Amino acid sequence: MGDKDKKVVRGLGMPFFKDPMSNGNLIIEFKIEMPKRGQFTKEQLEALATILPGRVNERPKDNNYEML
């Protein structure tokens, strides 16, 4: 089970046939699978905490967010 999302980056795709100066759009498809509870060891969670921003259940410092 995972959600899929797409992002389109205009002008950074493959070049058009017989027109190498113009490019099409680059379409990136994301498939995100959230880990299940208990899937990671304590050491793995600590390692993730050092590279990911913020703390668990902490609200962002600015007001540029929505609670879902």
N, C-alpha and C positions, 0 to 999 in steps of 0.2 A: 504494500500500500504506500503510495507516494503521490505527492502533488506534482503537476507539471506546469511550467510557466515558460513563456517565450519572451525574448527580448530582441528587438530589431535595431540594428545599428546601420543607419542609412549611409550608403556610399562606401562601405568597407567590405563588400562581398566580392565575388568573382568579377573580373573584367568582362565587359560585353564583347561579343563576337565581332571581330574586325574594328573594334574601337577600344584599344588598350588604355586609353586615357580616362575612360568612364567605367565605373564599377557599379554593380548592383548592390542590393542590401545584404548584410550578413544577418542571418537569423540564428539565434542561440536558443536552444531548448534546454531548460533546467528540469531535472527530476530530483526532487528533494525528498529524502527518506529520513524521518525523524527517528532517533534511536529510542528503543524501548527502555523503560525504567529498569535499572539493574544491569544493563548491557555493558557498562564500563566499570572497570575497577576503580578504587579510590585514587590510585596513582595516575590513571588515565584522566580522571576528572580534574585532578590537581594540575596536570600538564595542560589540559584545555583551558583551565582558568587563567593560566599565565599568558596565553596568546589571544584569548577572546576578550573584547571590551566589556566593562560593566560587571555587576554581580548578579546572581540569580535573584529574580523578582525585584530588582532595583529599578526605580523609575528614572528615565533620562533626566539630565540636569536642566535642559531647556524645555520649552513648551511645544516643541515641534514633534509631537507624537499623538497617537490616538490609542486609547485603551480598547481592546476588543474583547 
